[in-house]
Amino acid sequence: MPKSSDNPRSELLPGTLEMLILRTLAAGDLHGYGIARHIEQASNGVLRIEQGSLYPALERLLEKGWAKARWDRSPSGRRARYYTMTPSGQARLDRKVAEYERVVGAITQVMSET
């Protein structure tokens, strides 16, 4: 059995999943599977979002008004729920990205100390 440190995938910090979903939706409407697939592909497989994490996060985004949803047909003809980022979702994304950049900068600064 591999140790957790042998796992090439990374765990997400709290709030990061919502930021990643909103960033993905900034490019256009997607259904849940498309969102998860985009994040996994864009991260070269490091970030794999399980359904048990994705759909509750999407529901939180809907409840907070940061996204809206509609039912439509996927390219394969299956019924799918498509998500769209709202203007308040864009404002939230902007704040989360600024916070992320501040934290990453601080971590980089600490890690570069001798």
GIPE-V713558 format. One record per residue. N is the residue number from 1. RES is the residue in one letter. NEAR is the number of other C-alpha atoms within 8 Angstrom. D_CENTER is the distance of its C-alpha to the mean C-alpha in Angstrom with 2 decimals. Layout:
n=(N;N)
res=(RES;RES)
near=(NEAR;NEAR)
d_center=(D_CENTER;D_CENTER)
This chain:
n=(1;2;3;4;5;6;7;8;9;10;11;12;13;14;15;16;17;18;19;20;21;22;23;24;25;26;27;28;29;30;31;32;33;34;35;36;37;38;39;40;41;42;43;44;45;46;47;48;49;50;51;52;53;54;55;56;57;58;59;60;61;62;63;64;65;66;67;68;69;70;71;72;73;74;75;76;77;78;79;80;81;82;83;84;85;86;87;88;89;90;91;92;93;94;95;96;97;98;99;100;101;102;103;104;105;106;107;108;109;110;111;112;113;114)
res=(M;P;K;S;S;D;N;P;R;S;E;L;L;P;G;T;L;E;M;L;I;L;R;T;L;A;A;G;D;L;H;G;Y;G;I;A;R;H;I;E;Q;A;S;N;G;V;L;R;I;E;Q;G;S;L;Y;P;A;L;E;R;L;L;E;K;G;W;A;K;A;R;W;D;R;S;P;S;G;R;R;A;R;Y;Y;T;M;T;P;S;G;Q;A;R;L;D;R;K;V;A;E;Y;E;R;V;V;G;A;I;T;Q;V;M;S;E;T)
near=(2;5;6;5;5;6;8;6;8;7;5;6;6;5;6;8;11;10;11;9;11;12;9;11;13;8;6;7;9;10;10;11;6;8;12;12;8;9;14;13;8;7;8;7;9;9;11;9;9;7;6;6;8;12;9;8;10;11;8;8;13;11;7;7;10;14;13;11;9;7;8;8;9;8;5;5;6;7;8;9;10;12;13;11;13;10;7;8;13;12;8;9;11;8;8;9;9;8;8;8;8;8;8;8;8;8;8;8;8;7;6;6;5;2)
d_center=(28.92;26.54;25.81;22.30;22.90;23.53;20.07;18.39;14.83;13.41;12.38;9.63;11.29;11.25;9.05;6.67;4.04;4.99;5.24;2.50;2.92;6.14;6.72;6.59;8.78;10.88;12.39;13.49;13.48;12.07;12.69;10.60;11.91;11.27;7.53;7.70;10.47;9.16;6.57;9.67;12.09;10.81;10.89;14.26;13.54;12.78;9.31;10.06;8.18;11.25;12.17;13.41;10.13;8.11;11.00;11.92;8.64;9.28;12.84;12.32;10.83;13.92;16.24;15.48;16.00;12.81;12.46;15.28;15.93;18.88;20.40;21.46;22.41;20.27;22.06;23.56;25.03;23.19;22.22;18.47;16.50;14.84;12.39;13.12;12.07;15.18;17.04;16.26;12.50;13.34;15.44;12.87;10.52;13.80;14.70;11.60;11.99;15.68;15.33;13.20;15.90;18.61;17.60;17.20;20.53;22.17;21.17;22.41;25.56;26.28;25.71;28.04;30.86;33.92)
